[in-house]
Amino acid sequence: MAPSNRSPLYLAGLLAGAAVAHCAVPKQFDSLVPRALPGSPRMWTYTSGAVELALAVGLTAPRTRRAAALATAGHFVAVFPANVRMAADWWHRPAPFRAVALGRLPLQVPLVRWALGVAKNEGGRS
């Protein structure tokens, strides 16, 4: 497998890992759910994990890779408010925690670009 073909699989692995984390330790994610969303935070935590798992599966199959990559980029944009909330909530925590929370904000940009790059590379393939 050429290195460029591994990129979608690495992205799928990242998403699958996040999905597992959402289900294994949901409490840490519940506090990041924006209060404006209807329903319980736990429901949104599990929903986010399920979406991430579905995206990961979609990225592994060449036939669905482009659509899954575009949806992944959208997902990364959609969860950005949760990262902002985390940064705000963790502002008064010790420096290492604050650094993690603040570091997640600019990390969204390369994640979105990565997903869009996967979609672009799959543009003519099926």
KEDRENKE-549741 format. One record per residue (C-alpha): residue number from 0; residue in three letters; y, x, z. Coordinates in pm, 1 decimal, padded with zeros to 6 digits. Layout:
% residues N
+-----+------+----------+----------+----------+
! seq ! type !       c2 !       c1 !       c3 !
+-----+------+----------+----------+----------+
! NUM !  ALA !        Y !        X !        Z !
...
+-----+------+----------+----------+----------+
% end
This chain:
% residues 126
+-----+------+----------+----------+----------+
! seq ! type !       c2 !       c1 !       c3 !
+-----+------+----------+----------+----------+
!   0 !  MET !  00000.0 !  00000.0 !  00000.0 !
!   1 !  ALA !  00337.0 !  00145.3 ! -00099.2 !
!   2 !  PRO !  00591.1 !  00193.1 !  00182.2 !
!   3 !  SER !  00820.1 ! -00075.8 !  00035.3 !
!   4 !  ASN !  00531.9 ! -00323.0 !  00060.1 !
!   5 !  ARG !  00497.6 ! -00250.0 !  00432.1 !
!   6 !  SER !  00849.0 ! -00366.7 !  00515.8 !
!   7 !  PRO !  00762.4 ! -00739.1 !  00513.3 !
!   8 !  LEU !  00457.3 ! -00670.3 !  00727.8 !
!   9 !  TYR !  00662.9 ! -00478.0 !  00983.4 !
!  10 !  LEU !  00911.0 ! -00764.6 !  00991.2 !
!  11 !  ALA !  00620.4 ! -01005.8 !  01035.7 !
!  12 !  GLY !  00494.7 ! -00792.2 !  01324.5 !
!  13 !  LEU !  00835.6 ! -00801.7 !  01490.2 !
!  14 !  LEU !  00846.4 ! -01180.0 !  01461.0 !
!  15 !  ALA !  00487.9 ! -01221.6 !  01581.9 !
!  16 !  GLY !  00566.5 ! -01004.9 !  01884.5 !
!  17 !  ALA !  00872.6 ! -01216.6 !  01961.1 !
!  18 !  ALA !  00663.3 ! -01533.2 !  01924.5 !
!  19 !  VAL !  00407.7 ! -01404.0 !  02173.0 !
!  20 !  ALA !  00684.2 ! -01309.0 !  02417.1 !
!  21 !  HIS !  00833.7 ! -01659.2 !  02395.3 !
!  22 !  CYS !  00498.0 ! -01807.3 !  02497.6 !
!  23 !  ALA !  00387.0 ! -01538.9 !  02745.1 !
!  24 !  VAL !  00711.9 ! -01519.2 !  02944.7 !
!  25 !  PRO !  00910.3 ! -01830.2 !  02851.1 !
!  26 !  LYS !  01126.3 ! -01832.8 !  03164.8 !
!  27 !  GLN !  01331.9 ! -01534.4 !  03048.9 !
!  28 !  PHE !  01410.8 ! -01713.8 !  02722.1 !
!  29 !  ASP !  01484.1 ! -02054.1 !  02878.9 !
!  30 !  SER !  01807.0 ! -01924.3 !  03029.8 !
!  31 !  LEU !  01932.7 ! -01821.9 !  02683.7 !
!  32 !  VAL !  01908.3 ! -02168.5 !  02531.9 !
!  33 !  PRO !  02258.5 ! -02307.2 !  02473.3 !
!  34 !  ARG !  02329.5 ! -02595.6 !  02710.6 !
!  35 !  ALA !  02462.5 ! -02805.1 !  02421.7 !
!  36 !  LEU !  02114.9 ! -02842.5 !  02269.2 !
!  37 !  PRO !  01932.9 ! -03164.5 !  02356.6 !
!  38 !  GLY !  01601.9 ! -03154.3 !  02538.6 !
!  39 !  SER !  01466.7 ! -02900.7 !  02781.4 !
!  40 !  PRO !  01523.6 ! -02528.3 !  02744.2 !
!  41 !  ARG !  01144.9 ! -02473.5 !  02761.5 !
!  42 !  MET !  01095.1 ! -02698.5 !  02459.3 !
!  43 !  TRP !  01345.7 ! -02484.1 !  02263.2 !
!  44 !  THR !  01181.3 ! -02163.6 !  02385.5 !
!  45 !  TYR !  00841.8 ! -02276.2 !  02262.2 !
!  46 !  THR !  00990.5 ! -02413.4 !  01939.7 !
!  47 !  SER !  01160.3 ! -02081.1 !  01869.9 !
!  48 !  GLY !  00831.8 ! -01899.6 !  01933.1 !
!  49 !  ALA !  00646.7 ! -02135.3 !  01698.6 !
!  50 !  VAL !  00911.2 ! -02086.8 !  01428.4 !
!  51 !  GLU !  00885.8 ! -01708.8 !  01465.4 !
!  52 !  LEU !  00507.8 ! -01725.4 !  01434.6 !
!  53 !  ALA !  00531.6 ! -01944.8 !  01123.4 !
!  54 !  LEU !  00783.9 ! -01705.1 !  00969.3 !
!  55 !  ALA !  00556.2 ! -01410.3 !  01047.5 !
!  56 !  VAL !  00264.3 ! -01580.9 !  00875.2 !
!  57 !  GLY !  00482.8 ! -01666.5 !  00576.4 !
!  58 !  LEU !  00593.3 ! -01304.7 !  00541.3 !
!  59 !  THR !  00234.7 ! -01180.9 !  00518.8 !
!  60 !  ALA !  00149.9 ! -01380.1 !  00206.3 !
!  61 !  PRO !  00311.1 ! -01267.0 ! -00121.8 !
!  62 !  ARG !  00327.3 ! -01626.0 ! -00243.8 !
!  63 !  THR !  00542.6 ! -01743.6 !  00050.3 !
!  64 !  ARG !  00713.6 ! -01413.7 !  00131.7 !
!  65 !  ARG !  01046.9 ! -01475.8 ! -00040.1 !
!  66 !  ALA !  01098.1 ! -01819.9 !  00115.6 !
!  67 !  ALA !  00985.2 ! -01692.4 !  00455.7 !
!  68 !  ALA !  01219.9 ! -01393.9 !  00431.5 !
!  69 !  LEU !  01516.6 ! -01619.5 !  00352.8 !
!  70 !  ALA !  01418.6 ! -01849.7 !  00639.5 !
!  71 !  THR !  01385.3 ! -01544.4 !  00865.4 !
!  72 !  ALA !  01741.3 ! -01438.9 !  00782.3 !
!  73 !  GLY !  01854.3 ! -01790.7 !  00869.1 !
!  74 !  HIS !  01659.4 ! -01780.1 !  01193.2 !
!  75 !  PHE !  01823.3 ! -01454.0 !  01295.3 !
!  76 !  VAL !  02163.8 ! -01611.2 !  01233.9 !
!  77 !  ALA !  02063.3 ! -01928.1 !  01421.0 !
!  78 !  VAL !  01956.6 ! -01741.9 !  01736.0 !
!  79 !  PHE !  02277.8 ! -01537.4 !  01746.9 !
!  80 !  PRO !  02443.8 ! -01784.2 !  01989.7 !
!  81 !  ALA !  02158.6 ! -01720.6 !  02234.9 !
!  82 !  ASN !  02230.0 ! -01348.0 !  02214.3 !
!  83 !  VAL !  02599.5 ! -01414.2 !  02279.5 !
!  84 !  ARG !  02503.8 ! -01625.1 !  02579.7 !
!  85 !  MET !  02279.6 ! -01348.2 !  02708.3 !
!  86 !  ALA !  02564.4 ! -01096.6 !  02677.1 !
!  87 !  ALA !  02798.0 ! -01328.9 !  02867.2 !
!  88 !  ASP !  02542.9 ! -01411.5 !  03137.0 !
!  89 !  TRP !  02445.8 ! -01046.9 !  03184.8 !
!  90 !  TRP !  02802.8 ! -00911.3 !  03187.2 !
!  91 !  HIS !  02796.4 ! -00853.7 !  03565.1 !
!  92 !  ARG !  02444.8 ! -00709.4 !  03582.5 !
!  93 !  PRO !  02378.5 ! -00337.0 !  03617.3 !
!  94 !  ALA !  02472.3 ! -00120.7 !  03318.1 !
!  95 !  PRO !  02121.4 ! -00092.6 !  03163.4 !
!  96 !  PHE !  02085.0 ! -00472.4 !  03150.1 !
!  97 !  ARG !  02435.3 ! -00512.2 !  03013.6 !
!  98 !  ALA !  02361.0 ! -00249.2 !  02747.9 !
!  99 !  VAL !  02050.2 ! -00437.6 !  02634.4 !
! 100 !  ALA !  02239.2 ! -00767.1 !  02615.8 !
! 101 !  LEU !  02531.7 ! -00617.2 !  02427.5 !
! 102 !  GLY !  02303.1 ! -00412.2 !  02201.9 !
! 103 !  ARG !  02133.8 ! -00725.9 !  02075.7 !
! 104 !  LEU !  02457.7 ! -00851.3 !  01920.5 !
! 105 !  PRO !  02505.5 ! -00588.1 !  01648.3 !
! 106 !  LEU !  02127.4 ! -00564.1 !  01603.4 !
! 107 !  GLN !  02132.8 ! -00904.7 !  01436.6 !
! 108 !  VAL !  02314.7 ! -00759.5 !  01134.6 !
! 109 !  PRO !  02040.9 ! -00514.0 !  01029.6 !
! 110 !  LEU !  01775.7 ! -00776.7 !  01103.9 !
! 111 !  VAL !  01944.5 ! -01025.6 !  00870.6 !
! 112 !  ARG !  01988.6 ! -00754.0 !  00607.4 !
! 113 !  TRP !  01623.3 ! -00653.8 !  00642.9 !
! 114 !  ALA !  01507.2 ! -01011.5 !  00587.1 !
! 115 !  LEU !  01741.4 ! -01053.4 !  00290.0 !
! 116 !  GLY !  01615.3 ! -00724.2 !  00147.4 !
! 117 !  VAL !  01257.3 ! -00848.4 !  00169.2 !
! 118 !  ALA !  01360.3 ! -01169.5 ! -00009.0 !
! 119 !  LYS !  01541.0 ! -00973.6 ! -00279.9 !
! 120 !  ASN !  01241.1 ! -00746.3 ! -00336.6 !
! 121 !  GLU !  01020.0 ! -01053.4 ! -00375.7 !
! 122 !  GLY !  01260.9 ! -01226.4 ! -00616.3 !
! 123 !  GLY !  01052.5 ! -01182.2 ! -00930.4 !
! 124 !  ARG !  00707.7 ! -01176.0 ! -00772.7 !
! 125 !  SER !  00471.8 ! -01459.9 ! -00700.0 !
+-----+------+----------+----------+----------+
% end
